[in-house]
Amino acid sequence: MQEILAKFNLTQLNPATSTGQAKSALNGTEARTVLSPIDDAVLGKVEYATPAQYEEVIQKAHEAFVTWRKMPAPARGEVVRKIGEKLRFYKEDLGKLVTLEMGKILQEGLGEVQEMIDICDFAVGLSRQLYGLTMASERADHAMREQYHPLGVVGIISAFNFPVAVWAWNAMLAAVCGDVCIWKPSEKTPLTALACQHIVAEVLRENNLPEGIFNLIIGDAKIGELMSNDERVPLISATGSTRMGKIVAKTVAGRLGKSILELGGNNAVILTPDADLQMALRSTVFGAVGTCGQRCTTTRRLIIHESIYETVKAKLCAVYPKLPIGSPLENTTLVGPLIDKQAVEMFQKTLAEVQREGGKLLVGGEVLSGGVYANGRYVTPAIVEAENHFHCVQEETFAPILYLIRYSGDVENAIAIQNGVRQGLSSSIFTLNMRDAERFLSYSGSDCGIANVNIGTSGAEIGGAFGGEKETGGGRESGSDAWKAYMRRQTNTVNYSTQLPLAQGIKFDVEI
């Protein structure tokens, strides 16, 4: 553990220093102790930044923006390419650090770093494709076009479950667009953020660039409030709970700023009578227990046609007790710990409540203790028979609870159940029926931002825009044309004639 921390210079950090504008201190006097969810080992202590330090960071960011926005976009892309190369070099160590601090299994920790590398590659190509648009003018000898300019300082508020990848989704796109960023990571996972800051700071130093292009500030909700209220930060990208997102949205909208919100998910998989059950069940298990149920795209509801319901239930109840639960650093482990004991308490509370509502706990739901489980953060993933209208089913619980819901009739009934929650992030259908698949993807089908056929709800690729509808927030990050959110759009009209005609044929003659 100490060896990994040392590789990223995380064993000590002077409170007064600014390493690539990382405002924090390790082993400070008023510090938060960072514990590994694996075994409660102390990874370090971080001191929260003060409002004065926040002001220092925002000033540095604005100074860097003046330089950064003038660089040609392909040159900015070259810097991002070098960041991607550094991440490749540090992939193994950074992946282990993600696992140590967040608790996801090592394969997922490494996968998260690979996601950062992938978005760097995407952003490098994007740096030569920030296309505008030309349009035909109604006026003779006039040209019309649209172009995009850098927006300024982008504020990034990330969550603990993807402690580094979601930052990269935002920061690398923002960077090639000519923006600078200020990152406030989750209070639960500050060390991986500091490690990333050291990596990008290394690249900036090697290329004689201002340190304020990528900025990090460690703090609690008060720092998030400062960013959300700050008119000097035109865009806030926030990932987290719906409750948090509503606060950010209201605050940013109150100053007419822009926001990208990636909030709660309550994702469902539909199994039709002709689903390939081997594929469907493998996908469902990963979607439901991967990251110990702590993904915004976790499969939380399994909507099963009555003709195959008992078969599916029996198969899942046979698989769940066999899932290897333990240290996420072990290669054989598939289910690691929950992030903290509060998450365990919520897991237990939700299971108790759903059973009071009429749900039936089929398997799992235990808190493990003793030996490797002594810290009380390990649980057995649960399967519950339930109805979609139950209060607990309508809410997102960030834990491995899978609700089995029966449907009858045609696929429209299943789609109605799928859509019958306030969240709208990810959805999936397993079917070999082309008509059912197309109905699911049609205008009257899934109301989620992500709708998949014959793959699960989690595991999105960076090439597609990521985000959801309804209480998920409506923002889009990562691929496709999500880059446009990080830029300001401008319409240009150029008159190269000797006349001054007005649009819509308006006559306004005046002698000058």
C-alpha positions, 0 to 999 in steps of 0.5 A: 500500500505504501509503495503505491502511495509513494509512487504518486507522492501521496505520503506527504504534502505540505499544506502551503504548496500547490502541486499543479494547483492541488489545494489540499494537505496530507496529514493536516491538523483539521484533516479527514482520515481516508480509510480503505474500504477493504480493511479500514487501513489508514491510507492518509489524511487530507485537509480541506481547502479554505475559501481563500485557497479556492480563490487562489485556485480560481485566479490561477485557472483564469490566468491559465485560460488566457494562454490555453485558449490561444493554443491551436486545438490540435496542439491542445490535443497533443498535450492530452495525448501525452496525458494519455501516455502517462496514464498508460505508464501508470495504469497498473499503479493507478488501478490499484490505488482506485481499488485501495481507496474505492473498493472496486475489484482490481479488474474494474479499477484497471478498467477505470484507468483504461476508460481515462486512456480511451477518452484521451484518445477520443479527445485527441481525434476530437481536437481536429474535429471541432466543426462549425457549420455553414448556412445559406443566407437569404441575402445576396453576397452574404455568408452565414456560419456557426463556430464554437469558442472555449467557454472558460473555467469548467467546474467538475464535481465527481462522485466516489464510485468512479473516482477518476474516470468521470473527471477524465470524461469532462477534463479531457474534452474541456481541455481540447475545447480550450477550457481549463478545469477545477475538479472537486472530487468526492470527499471519500476518494481524494487520494486517487484525485491527487494522484491524477493531479500529479500525473497531469502536472508532470505533463504540464511541466514537461511542456512548459505550460501553466499549472492552472490548466488542470486544477484540483481542490479537496473539500466538502460540500462548502467548496461545491457551493462556492463553485456552483455560486461562482459566476466565473465558472460558466459550466458546472458538471456534477455527478452524484445523487439526485438530491445533490444535483437538484441543489447544484442545478438550482444554484447554477441556474439562478446565476444563468450558468450552464450545468451537466448533471449525471445523477441517480439511476434506477435501471431495468433489464427486460427479459422477453419470452424468447430472450437468450437466457445464458447471455441475459443472466450473465449480463444481469449478474455483472450489472447487479453486483459489479462494483458491489452495486455502486454504479449509477448504471447498476441493474436494479430491476429485472422485469421478467415475462411470467412464462420464464419468471420461475426459471430465471429466479431459480437460476439467479438464486443458484448463482448468487450464493456462489459469488466470491466475496472478499478483498478486491485485490484478489483476482478471484473476487467478484464482489468487493466491499461497500464504500463505508458503513453508512452504505451498509446501514442503508443496504440493511434499512432498504431490505427491511423496508421493502419486506415490510412493503410486501417484498420477499427476500430470496437470497443474500442480504447479510452483513459479513463479519470475521476474518477478512470481513471484520471491518463490516463493509462486506455484504452478500448481494440480495435478490428480492421479489417485489412490485414496481410501485413499492417505495423502495423499488422507486428509489435508488439504493447504492448497494447490490439489491436486485428486484425481480418484477413479473410482467404478463402480456406483450412488451409494451407492459414491460416497457411501461414498468421500466419507465415507471420510475422518476429516474431515466439513465440506463435500460436494456432488453434481452430479446431475439424478437426484432419487433420487440427490440425496435419497439423498445428503441422507438419513440414509445419505448424506453425513456432513458438516455441509454437503451441497449439490446442484448447487453446490460445496463452498465459498461458504457463505451466512451464513444457514445454520449453518456447521460440520462433523462428525468431525475437523472439530470439530462446532461451528456458527457463523454462521446458523440457531440458532448463536446459542444457543452464545453464551448460557447456557440456563435453565429456569424454573418459576413456581408461582402457586398456593397449593399446593406440589405436587411433580413426578412426584406425589411426596408429602413431607408435613411440618409446618412 
